[in-house]
Amino acid sequence: MPPQPPSAAPRDEPVIRDRGDACPGALRLHAADDGFLARVRVPGGMLDADAAALLADAADRLGDGHIDLTSRGNAQLRGLGAGCGGELQSVLVRAGLLPAPTHERVRNIVASPLTGLDRSGLPDVAPWVAELDQLLCASAPAAGLSGRFLFALDDGRGDVTSLAADVNLVARDADRALLWTADPADALLVAAADAPRAALVAAAYFLDAVREAGTRAWRVAELPAEQALRPDELGVRLAAAGIEASPVREDARRSPAPEPGIVQGPEDPEDPEGPEGAAALSVLAPLGRLTTAQWRLLAGLTGRMRLTPWRGVVVPGVPAHAAARALAALAGAGLVTAPDDPWRSVTACTGRPGCAKSLADVRADARAAVTRATGPLPVHWSGCERRCGHPRGTAWVDVVATPTGYDLCADGRTPRRGLQTSELPAALADARRTTSHDAAKK
């Protein structure tokens, strides 16, 4: 495991915030070196064609012609002018992507991207997304959540519960759901019909704990031990809200992100041998960045798209007979469509010229250094020691720009320091070969 940046390191002491959360939004633009940045929350990553088209038009007219995908399944526009706020707001209102200004940054909801789309037989939690979003936007106290507070709605496969969310909802079956905050071992069992309301109760409990602690914590993990959220107290609060809950100890499942490629759709339970129905396509955006042409191609396939927390896109509802042809078109447009693509496991922060703190143009250097060598660990490029956007909950090959070159560390090994860009392809290939060999021995 590489050295953990401060935002990810385990904490023995509570975090005391001396300011409000400055996380960017669609109205609170962030001033970057390449212009202003807008982060548009997309609950569950779920977009229709009209909203997607309006975002692409805004990126072309107001920004740099690209749409970035974030590690929470949201969209970012970069290169915005200082005076574009009013026009951008109007676009997002027409797209249905901007609720009341007080709540636009709190709609941080990730959901299992393949829920209801594959043959897993797991419950479809997509309806939870819309209900929780409505509840959040209608709750005056919820406006006090930070722009970093995260809800994860998992259909039971264990993909988004790996993202260290603040409130986790997991479908146990069609009728029941698990709810927990810090630890799945302290989960509460609630009716699936009550799950979104239960998540809002948990968020309100967190806000009360923050006020009592006086630390202005942004995340559940930042609360001091004496104000940590307790499952028994959460159960009391759920009961007061008319939600029955009972404690249950159950190991949480863990599942990787969707692989790039074709996802077979659910079988017809009444005719499993019947004609093929719809499939879904799963693709990744190299370095998490899409041109508006790529974005429009994705949105135009079926009129629906789901942004994933792994900087990918799932396109639902593709006729099975046309899926291979459509996937080939996406590959031709420069998207990652196969599990063995070397770009599948390469991520990077913004780097130069967009970030003043970055010491290198990490995206350009990553493109120059990518090789066919693959391995069990993702590779993350960082322009400075903050390591923004690094993979969560996993080890990775850590490539960090320094004043003298790049430092590279793989799986806890002794870092190689001061590597020049010409040395990186060979160093990365060696690191991936070594980690692959070690993984094969385990």
N, C-alpha and C positions, 0 to 999 in steps of 0.2 A: 504494500500500500504506500503511495506517495505521502510526503508530509501533508498533513491536513491544513487547509487554509483556515483562518480564524472562524469563518462562518460555519464550518463543518466540524470543527474540533470538539470533542467532548468537553463539557464544562463542569468544573468542580465548584465554581462560584457563580451566583446568579448574574445575568447580564443586566446592567442598569443603563437604561437609555436616557440620554439627556436631551433628546429631541424627538419630534414625531417622525414617523416613517416617511422617507422621501422617495419611495418606490414610484417610478413613473407610471402614468396612465394615459388615457386618451385625451384628458383635459389638462392634466399636469404634465407638460412636456419636459423632457430632460435635455439640457444643453450639452451636446457632444461636439467633438472637434469637426465632425462632418455635417453639422447642422443639428436641428432639434430631432428628438426621438419621441415617438408616441407608441405606447404599449396598449393594445386593444385586447381586453379580456373577452375570451370566447368560451363561455361555460361548456365544459365537456368537449371542447374543440369542435363543436357541431355547427356547421355553416350550410346555408342553402346558396343556390346559384346567384340570387339577386344580391345578397349581402357580400358574397365573394367578389362579384363584379364591381360593386361600389368600392370595396377595399382596393382592388387593382387599379381602378380609375384614380383613386386618391394617391396611390403610390406613384403613378405616372405623372399626374398633374402637380402634386404638391411635394413629392419626395424624390428618391433617387431611382425609382423604377424597380425596386425590389421589395419583397416581403420576407422578413425574417421570422422563423419559427422558434419559440422559446421552449425552455425545459418544463413549462407548465401547459403546453398546448395552446398558447396564445400567439398573437401576431404582432409584429413590430414594423412600423414604418420609420425609415431613417432619411436623413438629408432634408428634413422639413425646414421651411423658412420660418422666421420668427413671427411673421404676421399671419400664419395660416390657421391659427387656432379656431377661429369662428367658422371658416369654411369646412375644416375637418370635422368639427362638431356637427355641422349640418349634415354632412355625408353619413356620419355614424348614426345619427338619429334616423335617417331614411333607411339605413341598413338594419335597424333594430338592434344595434350593438351598443347603445348608450342609454342606460337607465337614468335615474335621478343623479345629478352630479355628486351628491353625497355618497353614493354607493358604487360608482363605476369601478373603483379599484379593489373592491372587496369580493368581486365575483370570481374568485380563484377556485374553480372546480375542475378537477380532472376526473375522467371516467375511463373504464376499460375500453380501448378504442374498438375492439372487435365484439363488444357486447351485442347480442342479438343478430350477429352477422355470420357466425361460423357454426361448426357442427359440434361444439363443446357440450351442448345441452344445458348450459348454464342460464340462469335467469337473465332477462334483458333489463339492465338498470338505466337505460336511456331515459325513461320517464322520470326517474329520480332527479336527473339533471335539471329539467325544466321546473319541476316543483321546488327544488331547493333554491334555484335562482330566484323564483318568484317570492319565496319566503324571505330570503336575504334582502331583496330590494324593498320589501314591504315592512321590514323591521327597522325602526329608528335606532335601537341600540346597535344593530349590526354595522351601522356606519362607522362605529368606533373600532372595528377590526383593522389591522394594518394591511397594507397592500401585499404583504408576504404570507399572511395566514392562508392555509391551504386545506381544502376539503378533497378527499379521495373517495370516489364511488366505484367500488370494485364488484364485479359480478361473481366473484368467488375463485377466479383463476389466480389472483395474487399478483397482478402486474402493477397496478397503480398504488397498492399498499406498500410497495417497495420504495416509494418516493418520500418517506418520512413526513407525511401530511400531519396536520394538527388535529383534524377530525377524520376518522376513517369509518366508512359504511361498507360492509361486505355482505353480499347476498349469501345466505346459508342455503336456502332453497327458495322456491317460488313464494313462500309465505312468511319467511323469517329472515332477519338480518342481524348482523353483529355490528355493534358500535363500540369504538374505543378512541381514546385520545393518544396517550403516550405509549401504551404497551398492549399488544393484542392479548396477552395473558390476563388482562383485566377487562375483557370485553363484556358487554351487556347484550343480551338477546332481546330484540324487539320485533314487533310485527313489521313485515316489509311495508305495509301500507303506512306505518308511522315513521319510517326511516328518515325521510327528509326533515320532518318536524323534530325528530330526536337529534339530528345533526345540528339544527339551529339552537336547541336547548344546550347542547355541549358548548357551542360557541359563546352563548350568553354566560355560561358558567366560567369560561375562560376570561371574559371581560370583567366579571366580578372579581375573579382572583387577581387580575392585573391591578384593579383599583385597590384591593386590600394590600397587595404587595408594595405598591408605590414605586415599582421599577420601570413602568412603561414598557413592559415586555411586548414584543411583536409576535412571538411564537410560543407554543405550549412548552417547548423544551427550554425556554429562557426563564420560566418561572422558578423562583427559589424553592427549595425543598419543602419549606413549611407552607407554601401556597400551592404546591403541586395538586393537580386535579385528581380527586379520589373517586374510584368507581362507585363507592357506596353513596357519596354525596350526589354524584351524577344520577344515580338511581332514584334518590329522593326527589331531585328536581324533575326528572322525567315523570314520576308519579304525580307530582303537582301539576304537570301539564296534561295529565290524563293519558300518559303513555305507560303501559305495563312493560317492565323490564326485569330481567333476571340475570344474575352473574353466570358466566360460563367460561370455563378454561379450555381453550382450543388453540392448537398451534396454527398460526397463519400460514397459508400456502404462499409460495413464491414462484412467480412465473416470469420469464423474460419478456421483453418487448416483442411486438409482432414482427415476424420475419418479413423481409421484402418478398413480394411475389403475389400469386393468386391465392385467395382464401375461399375455399369451397363454402357455399351457403348452406343454411340448415336444410335437412331433408324434410320432405312432407311426411309427417308421422302416419298419415293415412295411405300414403303411396310411396314408400321409400325407394322403390325401383322405378318410379315414374320419370318423366323427362327432366332434364336439368333445368334448374331455376336460375336464380341470381347468384352471382359471386361478388366478392369484394376484392379490390386491388390495394395492396400495401406497398408504399414506396417511401424512400427517405430523400431528404434534400441535402445534397453535399454541403457540409459545413452549416447546415440549418438555414440556407438562404435560397430563395426562389426568385427568379425573374418573374415579372408580371405575365410574360408569355407562358411560362411553365404553370403558373398559378391558374391562368385562364383555361389552359388545357385540362388540368385536373378538375376544375369546377364544371367544365362543359361536358364531361363524360356522362354524368347522370344527374347533374344539378344538385348533388349533395357531396360534402366532404367532411372528414373528421381530422382535425389536427391532433397529433399525438404528443405526449410529453417527451418523446425521443426524437423530436424534430423531423417527424414524418407526417404522412398524410394517408388516410384510408379512404378509399372511394367506394361507397356502398352501391348495391343495386345494378352492377354490370351484368348484362346477360351472359350466362356461362359460355355460350358458344362464341361470344365476341371478346372474352376476357384476355386470351393470349394475344390477340391482335392489338387490343388496347394497351396491354402491358408493354408490348414491343414499341408502340408509339411513345410511351412515357420514357422508356430507355433511350430512344432516339433523341428525346428532348433533353437528355442529360441527367435524368433522375436515377436513383439507386433502386434497382428492381430485382436484384438477386442477392441471396445471403452471402455469396463469396465475393461480392464487389468490395474492393479495398476501402472504398469510401463509407461502407456501412458502419464502421466503428471508429471513424475519425471525426472529432469535434474540435471546436476552437472558440475562443472568446472573440470579441470584435477586433481587437488589435488596432494598429495604425491603419488608416489615418483617423478612424472614428473615435478612438479613446486617447486622451491626453496622457494617461498613466502608462500606456503600453510602450514597451521598448522595441517593438518590432512589428512588422506587417505579418502577423502570424498566419493569416489566411493564405497570403501569397506564398509564404514559406511552406505551409502544409501542402499546397497544391504542387509545389516543386518537388517535395520530398516523398509524396505518396508512392508506394510500391505495391507490387502484387502480393507481397508477403502479408499474411494474415495471422492472427493469433487469438488466444482466448481473452485477451484484455483489450479494451478500447484504448485509443490514443487521444489524449487531450492536449491541445496547444494553448498556452497562456502567454499573454504579453507581459505579465508581471506576476509577482508572488501572490496576488490575490486569487488567482486561478478562477476567475469568473466563469460560470457555466460548466464547471467540471462535472463528471458523472457522479451520481449520488448512489450511496449504498453499495459501492463496488470498488475493487481495485482498478487502477488504470495505469497506462504508460504515461508518465508525467513529463511533458516537454515545456519548459518554462524559459522565457527570454530573460536574459540578464544583461548588464552593461558590457559584458565580455563575450557574449555568445548565448548558446542555449545549454541549460542543464537538463539531463535526461535521467529519469529514475523509473525502473520497472519492477513492480512487485516487491518492494522493500529492499532491493539490492543497493549496493553502493552507487550513488549517482555518478554519472559521467558529466563533468563540468566544462563549460566554456567551449562547447562544440560549435563549429562554424556551419553555416547553412550547407556547404558542400559536403560536410561529413554526416549530415543527418540521415540521408537515405540508407546508408550502410548501417549506421547505429540503430535505426529503427528496425531494419530487417533483422539484425542480430538480436535485438531485444524481443522481438516477436517470435523468432525461432526458439530462443531460450525458454520463454514462458510457455510456448506450445509443447516443448519437450517435457518441461516439468509437469504440465497438466496431464500429459499422456501417461506419466509414471504414477500419478495418483490413482 
